[in-house]
Amino acid sequence: QARLKFKYPHIASEVLSAEQAKITDGLVNNTSMMMRLFDLLDSEEGIDPIQAKNFAKVVVCLLRIKNAETMEAILQRQNFMIGILRNANAAPITDIIVRILDNPETERPFSTIVEPPSSEAVQLLAESEILMGLGDLCIATIEEGSSLSDEEEERLRYERIENSSLVMIDLTRRVLQLSQAHYTMPENLNIFSNPGTIGRIMDTALDGDLSDPIVRVGLIHVLNVFIELLTTELNFCSPSRPKNEDEQQEMNSIIRAMTASRPRSTSVGSSPLPSPKSVSSTNREQLVSTFMLERELK
């Protein structure tokens, strides 16, 4: 039974994510196989951490090397994003939200040029109102409060709030990275122009019982979102944009280096993607105005 639960799924995920053309082609071109893969998101028992890791490994691999075919399968699965949110207590699952916005692999694997995400990826996240969904998930979890009689449920609620908050930060950082490459994202994917989502989370936490551990965790994490987005180095640039190809490639090289999957933070308030604090923000411009975000915080 241990082999069925742990060993065989791990081996299967390693094979499916091995980037072998015959295997990946056979998978993405078989609709029924892709739907069976996505069925894991609809499990009534939810996804355990090992299943989540195996599932995400395969999906992220397919998004990278077979982006168009994988996005087509995801779009056919109308409840795909609902399934992602349902399993938001698993960090590898919520990471898929950000990985959907990774640019498809091109014939220039070591190019410094930043490619935008596919239009289908942007459309999927925009139409699913993913930022609002993450916010609603945090609010619902805070309103549920602690489950002192069930330690496992308590853990899931903590992780749901943390993962949702970190994805909000990562999505907005991705928006900033794309802004540096002169790519504009829809407003409902940009907290800077649509800060009401995290404002509602803060209101819910402040109106709740702060003696409840879950309510306190919700407040701490939403404050962390505000702090990270108001201080991130990704939102600063030199007053003069690069004017020649060499400067543009140098800037894109820096941006590409920042698009790698970030390590998960293990303590509240620590930065998932640390920025070089030695770089002063003096005499630099903001890529995206933080005025509305600051006003929401006030």
Protein Blocks (a to p, Z undefined) as FASTA:
>chain_A
ZZmmmmmmmmmmmmmmnopaklmmmmmmmmklmmmmmmmmmpmnbpafklmmmmmmmmmm
mmmmmmmlmmmmmmmmmmlmmmmmmmmmpmklmmmmmmmmpccddfblmbcbdcdddfkl
mmmmmmnommlmmmmmmmmmmmnopafklmklmmmmmmmmmmmmmmmmmmmmmmmmmmmn
opacdfklcmklmmmlmmmmmmmmmmmcfkbmklmmmmmmmmmmmmmmmmgmklgccfba
cfbfklmmmmmmmmmmmmpccdddfbehiafbacdfkbcfehiacfbacklmmmmmZZ
